Amino acid sequence: MSPRYTTLMASLPPLGGLFEAREPAISRLRLTSRIGLLHPDDRADLDRAAGILSQSLLPEAGEGDGRSAAAGPPAGADALLLEEAARFFREVRQPLLRQLVRQRLDRRTIVAALRRRHRGEAEPPRGQVWGFGELVPTIERHWREPAFALAGVFPWIPEAVRLLESGDLIGLERLLFSLIWRELDQLGQGHHFDFEAVVIYLARWSLVERWSNYDAEAASRRFRQLVSDGLGRFTDTLAVCPAR
């Protein structure tokens, strides 16, 4: 147990429940200042994970390239994201960060497949990179099954399908936020005053901050973009500090 992380975690207020707070218990400015205590190597690993999960390496559709939001992500965006993820898994050995990134990319792959099917793609993508990891072949083989034959492992998929088909983005985001929150509960077991505890806290803070600023009109716009995006940055947040 590192004294720096004992000091850091002891300085952070409880966050409460995900959907309870009107604003996070600590401001972004103060939290950014507190995490200056991170060891430089840990900070570098955290920045890499956050870069993947926020897709900060890539522009949003419609930003800076003259594209409309409905046009979808820039060509090759998914491939670039997955190349960065592959480098992350080759070079970053921190177990909790690896597990967190893997869980998020697995879920993003499932949601991306649901979006593609929702917009009318009767067959899985051919000849292009569109998803992450070992789930891709299973999804492709079971494309026409409602839950891609994955409901036993990911029991939330049928509910996600229902919400997507009904156009209920608020319900869908609430579902995915809740899934991430529960995953963080599991990942955080046994971690209280270490780097892993800091990562869990930052991930929770990001979710609370995003939900407390939820905008239904913006959610409607995101839904229209949702069905044309690739892996996207849908609900994926981790760190509050800018990359250095």
C-alpha angles and dihedrals in degrees: 000000000000117000089219091060093043087055093045097049092044089057095055120090122228112270099211122207124343098243098031108075124080087205135002117279090242128037123245090245094054093043091051089052093049095051089058082091091072115117108253093242092050090046090053092052091047092050090052092051092046091049091057096044094046091039087226091160090068134057120244114250107273096023120116099337104073093251123137119236090245091059092075129225124333115276111278094012094128092048092051091049092050092047089055090048090052090052090048092055092046095050109027114073100177102123100210094048090049092051093046093051092045093051092049094048092048090053093045089053091053093047091047090054091048090051093050092050091044091056090054108269102150093188133039118262114279127206095008139089108248110147146029133256136325096341094071098077091046093050092048093050093049099035095135096048111097095239098024088247087289102106091103090061098030106031092177094070098087091053090047089052091051093049093046093049091049092049092240100147093163090056091045094050090046089053093050093044089053091050092052091047092053092047089053089052089057096043092048097056109124094010117108112134105018139087091273090057089053091052091050091049093050092048091050092046090052092053094047091047093049095047094045088057094044113148117197093203091052088047089057091052090048090053091057089051093041096074093054101042126098120217088330129169094280109164091332114138132143121150132038098204124089118245111264 
